[in-house]
């Protein structure tokens, strides 16, 4: 492989600029990235169940966001569009894993996730929650994460996931009920051990 020179990079940049009209200048993008990257990575990590995949998808999400020629009405619209791209990328990655013969099972060992507190009970509860989240369908994880971790409104969830706004309330109810059912056996097991 030959070395890339400055003139090669200039040619690539000029060719890329001719094909794509970015809606944001570099400073505006950096500010937007700083405000959204942490929350977006957390969303990608939780709904995909794989922090390493989340790293890759984070980059791809921002790349596609910048390449899109969609005018953005404001900060909320940009954020919703960004999360919609991320959601679609996670779904695509999930489909690829299902169709790939060397498919690796979902990450089951959540004990290595660092806890904010060294309190054993809190760590156990967090582990139970992460295991329950891993057992939910991707759409259910997406709904719960957007609603409760991100604090998104039903309208924002609708725009991000591409579902009707009227359906969000019912879908969230079902996802919460399923999550409660998954957590209930863990809570019963803990009570039995205390007795």
N, C-alpha and C positions, 0 to 999 in steps of 0.2 A: 504494500500500500504506500502510495506516495504521500509526502507531507503536504498539508493544505497551507497555501500562502495567503497573505492578507488580500491580495487581488482576487483570489478564488472566493474568499468570504464576502468581499464586496460585491462580486458578481452574483453570488447566491442570495445575498440580502436584497439586491436590486431586483432580481427575478422574483423573489418572494413578495416584495413590496408591490410589484406590478400585478400580482395575482390576488392579493388580499388587501382589503381596505379596513384597517383596524379602527374601531370606534373610540378607543382610548389612547391617550399619549402615555409615554412610559411612566411619568410621575403619577398620573391618575391610576394606572394599573397597579403600580407598587402599593399605593394606598389601599386600593380595593383588595389586593392580595393580602396585605397585612391584616385587614379587618375580617377576612373570610377564610383564610387558609387553615387556621387551627380548627375551627368548627367543621369545615369541610372534611379535613382529614379524620376527625373523630367520627363523623357520619360514615365515611367510606370504610373505616376500620371496623365499626360495629356492624354495619349491614353486610359487609363481605366476610367478616370473621377472620380476616387475615391482615395484620398490620403491614406486612411487606407488600402485599397487593395494593393496599391503600396508598402507599408511597407512590407506586407506579401510576395508579389511577388518578391521584392528585395532579401529577404533572400533565397527564393526558387531558384531564378535565379543563385545566387552564389553557392548554394549547388549543383545544377545540373551541373554548370560549372566545379566545382571541381571533381565531380563524373564521368564526361565524360572522356573517355580514348582517346581523340583526341589530336594528336600532334599539337602544335601551332607554326606557322612559325615566328611570331613576334607580337609586340604589337597591330598593326592594325588588324591582324587576330584574336587575342584573343578578342579584343573589338567587332568586328563584330559578332563573335560567341556568345559572351555574350548578345548582343542586339537581336540576333536571338532567343536565348532561351527565353529572356524576352518577345519578340513579341508572341511567341508560347504560353507562359503562360497566357498572357492577352487574347489571342483568346480562349484558353480553359476556362478561367474564364467567358468570355462573353457567350460562348456556355452553360456553366452550368447555368448561370443566366436565359437564355432563356428557358431551359428545366425544371427548378425548379419551382414547383407550387407557392411557396412563394416568387417569384421573386419580388425584390424591384425595383422601377423605378429609372432611372439614376438620379444622384444628380443634381437638377435643381437650387438650390439656391447658386449662386456663389458670393453673396454679402459678405460672411464671409471670402473670400480669402484675406489675407493681401496684401496691396499694398506697393510698395517701396516708394511711395510718397503719401502725404496726399492731393494732388491736386485732386479736385473733377472730373475734366474733364478726367484726366488720369485714375482714378479709373473707371469711366464710360466706357471709351474705352476698358480697360482691361476686364471688365465684359462682354461687348458686344463680345469681341474676344473669351472669354471662353465659352460663350453661343453658339456662332457659331461653335466652335470646338466640343462642345458636340452634336451638330446636324449632324455632319459629320459621315460617316461610319468609322468603326475602321481602315480600310486600308488607308482611306484618312487622318485620323489623324496621323497615323504612318508615312506616306510619308511626310506630311508637317512638322511634328516635326523633323524627321531625317534630312530633307533637310535644314530647316531654323533655327531651334533651336540648333541642333547639328552640322550643317555645314557639313554633310556627303556628299560625292561625289555620283554620280549616281551608280558607281560600288559598293560602300559600302552599299548603300540602297538596291541594287539588292541582295547582299549577305545576308543582314540582313532580308529582307522580303521574300526572295525566289522567286523573279520575275526575268524575263529576263532583262538584263541591257538595252536593246533597248526599253523596255516598260516603263522604269522609267520616261523618259522625258514626254511621253504622259500622264501617270497617274498623274504626278505632275501638268501638265497643267490643267487637268480636276479637280483635287482637288483644285487648286488655283482659278479656275473659279467658282466652287461651293462655296468656302469660300467667294469670293468677292460678289456673289449673296446673301449670307446670311448676310453679313455686310452692303450691300447697303441699305436695308430698315431701318436699325438703323441709318445710316448717314442721310437719307432723313428725318426721324422723328426728328433728332436733328436740321436740318436746318429749318423745319417748326416751331419748338418751338422758334427759334431765330427771326423769322420774325414777 
